């Protein structure tokens, strides 16, 4: 792990000095050099992730696809979402727009008596081992991710935003970042605050996010792949997550068009097993949302948009109850 950290730091330093730093000074933001260096870390992680997508997960999709690719324009929109998120453009916008709000929220939490609890200090000699600490933080963050995901499918206002993610009828490795930007702001705010409160170091946080995103890219792949009876209970597979995206069973409980569903886990299926939201059926159903394929009482189906801006606008309209 130390060797990987050193190699990553060296690459980050080179990319910063060769590309990012000259641009920062050229546009008159010399006072933001330290922030630009941190942003270079996210950029490097994104470039590595995209390389893995193209070189590894892409060939897997072509090897054993669930369904033929018939809607390439929709996939190109998903690629745009991926580039925005993985190359740091979303985080850059977050930095200028809402970082002060994050700082204020953390200040309020700490003023209320909630200081940082370092998980790696809970069991000296064990939890301070780097890989053990990383695993502990990963499990805690994943549990929070599960709770967030349950909320996105439980509350009507949150589903109004999150439903954009589920509206993709042609799910591929690019579909993970297909989210409403406001939904991402809410999600990231919760994760950042929790990470701060449990003492996740900046380098560990980047590694956790990168690891989680790559696993989610695999989960969303157009790939007929199960991890087997044991593996399915240890880590979330493309088959397990596709059930969550399936029309009906993935989004509904107690009857059609009632919010709920199955398989909300992000990395670990344990939380679904613990809270009885798991579905291990060996199935590969069509993906999407019922109201975009089945007419309502007035004979209408819901439009979730085709392009990036239309999807963002329609999400706001749903949130306002007008879409």
PyMOL commands that set and color helices and strands:
alter all, ss='L'
color gray80, all
select helices_A, chain A and resi 2-26+30-63+72-86+89-97+99-111+119-121+130-152+156-166+175-177+181-197+202-219+228-231+238-245+270-274+290-292+308-319
alter helices_A, ss='H'
color red, helices_A
deselect
rebuild
show_as cartoon
